[in-house]
Amino acid sequence: MDDTRDTRDTPPDLMTISAFARRVGLAPSALRFYDDCRVLLPAHVDPLTGYRHYTAAQEPRAALLRDLRAAGLALADVVAVLDGPAEGAREVLERHRAAVRERGRAADEAIRAVLGGLPGGPGVTEFTLGGAELASAARQVAPAAGRDPGHPVLGCVLLEFEEDEVRFVATDRYRFALRTLRPSALTGPPGRFLIEADALVALGAWAARAAEVTVTAGPEGSGIPFTIRHPGGSRDVVPADGAFPAYREMLAALEGPAHRVVVDRAALIAALDTCGADVPAVAVELGRDRLLVSRPDTGACAARLAAVREEAEPVRIGFDPAVLAPALEAAVGPDVLLEISFAPARPVLVRSADQGSFTTLVMPVALPARPAGGGRAP
């Protein structure tokens, strides 16, 4: 029987099946099915016409039922989530999520295998990035690359790509920079290659002229040049040789920060400049909502900056301004976040407060004892 028609006898607090279906995003036929399955019963069924009616109080259950079915749960699992204990519902959902991920992984591997057999050769990877994004990533990470001819691999930037991420990584052992981009399209196997930092910056300046650039790379370690192209032309780049440091292990070993402070980025750069370019170290002292920059050799205060910091405990740490300043200059936005762990030989995280995809790590330096009569902590 068709019960989708509005009826004059419907009480004001009840909705017809068609009205309820529109409110919860389910078809009337689906509501009839869930009634037959005893999963979502109508609030009232007219004994003469058989018309089903629902109340507003049933909307949350109907919406959850809709979302669970859209996620692919079997009806028996849906019932377990709707009517079972919370612990059992969580177990059902976690099991289903693991199964979905496994099916997705298997499908991704199958697609990659097929793509590898298409014209263009096996192992070829192609992805698209914004030209301005590529240029920005190059400018941000290149200052962290090394300049020591004895360690040429540290003078390169690692370009790493897999699934839905493209990472630009550079380090000179005293600082570390990582920028992550999301490609609009990426096909082919994961891979990585090295490119000299200066060459990457020049490539970024060329790519910035285009809205999008496409990168095509051969198998990792093949030595085949990778190609970057946009409507204005293309560039071939020969990857550099060498093994880049195992940066993932380093990041995984980092401990959580003991202290956090947010400060005006330009003001902190200016304070470092005031200390002078010839000093081997500057002292940065943290207080509640304040940051003091001074020369540790004289104790002279270069700047007292307003900051965002909840802890009142004073903290003093040293930086080489020649290392810290480029990290600050490469960041974006008006503010910068410093995260300090104080674990032995652990770097300090310097991050744009409004762009989590760019991260810089800077090694602190030892400070001499505070000179008598020197500047006080903020």
Secondary structure, 3 states (H helix, E strand, C coil): CCCCCCCCCCCCCCEEHHHHHHHHCCCHHHHHHHHHCCCCCCCEECCCCCCEEECHHHHHHHHHHHHHHHCCCCHHHHHHHHHCCHHHHHHHHHHHHHHHHHHHHHHHHHHHHHHHCCCCCCCCEEEEEEHHHHHHHHHHHHHHCCCCCCCHHHHEEEEEEECCEEEEEEECCCEEEEEEECCCEEECCCEEEEEEHHHHHHHHHHHCCCCEEEEEECCCCCCCCEEEEECCEEEEECCECCCCCCHHHHHHCCCCCCEEEEEEHHHHHHHHHHHCCCCCCEEEEEECCEEEEECCCCCCEEEEEEEECCCCCCEEEEECHHHHHHHHHHCCCCEEEEEECCCCCCCEEEEECCCCCEEEEECCECCCCCCCCCCCCC
